[in-house]
Amino acid sequence: MFGMLNPMSAVTSQLPGAGGGDDDGDKEKEEEAERERLEAIAEAEERRKEKHRKMEEEREQLRQGIRDKYNIKKKVVEEAAMPAEPDNPLMRKKKTPEELAREAELADQDEFTKLKNSLETQVNEIKQQIEEKMRSIHGKCVLQ
């Protein structure tokens, strides 16, 4: 009964590189299984997006029916003002230093900032004039 089983073959088949020889076949099977898994995930994501798109269309039809019934105008949302961001924020385009500098310039160019900078410049000029007059007065006034 025990003579039929070879305990060494059971042990050696579990060692890496020993016994099997089907490593190439296993790798190919694993790669194929991984491709199938990724395809299934992508397909499920597409089905989910399609489902949500259809649900949103139905909601919009209901909204439009209500607008028509009560003569309500649709609010216009400016989507063009906001740039479309990719689904994954890690994949968005990085800004170049030139783009960052241009944005900083635009931020400085708004009316409030221009007014603020103008006032700061005028205050500094007046401050310098006062300091110069104080120095000239201080030189003329001497305690005896």
C-alpha positions, 0 to 999 in steps of 0.5 A, a space after each residue: 500500500 505504501 509502496 505505491 507512493 513515492 514520498 520523494 516525488 511529492 517533495 521535489 514537485 513542490 520545490 521551485 525549478 524541480 519536478 514541473 517544467 510547466 513554468 512557461 505554461 504557468 506564466 502564459 496562463 497567468 498573463 492571460 488570466 491577468 489580461 482577461 481580468 483587466 478586460 473584465 474590469 474595463 468592460 464593467 466600468 464601461 457598463 457602469 458609465 453607460 448605466 449612469 449616462 442613461 439614468 442622467 438622460 432620464 432625469 434630464 427628461 423629467 426635469 425638462 418636463 417639469 420646466 415645460 409644465 411650469 414654464 421655467 427656463 433652464 439655467 445655463 451652466 458655463 462648462 467652457 469656463 472650467 477646463 475638463 479634468 481627466 478622470 484621474 487627477 494624477 494623469 492631468 497635464 502638468 503646468 510649465 513654469 511659463 504657464 505658472 508665471 502667466 497665471 501669476 501675472 494674471 492674478 496680479 493684473 486684476 483691478 483690486 491688485 492694481 489699485 492696492 499696488 498703486 496705493 502702496 507705491 504712493 504711501 511709500 513715496 509720501 513716507 520718504 518725503 516725510 522722512 526727508 523733511 524730518 531730517 532737514 528739520 532735525 538738522 536745523 533744530 539744535 538744542 543750545 
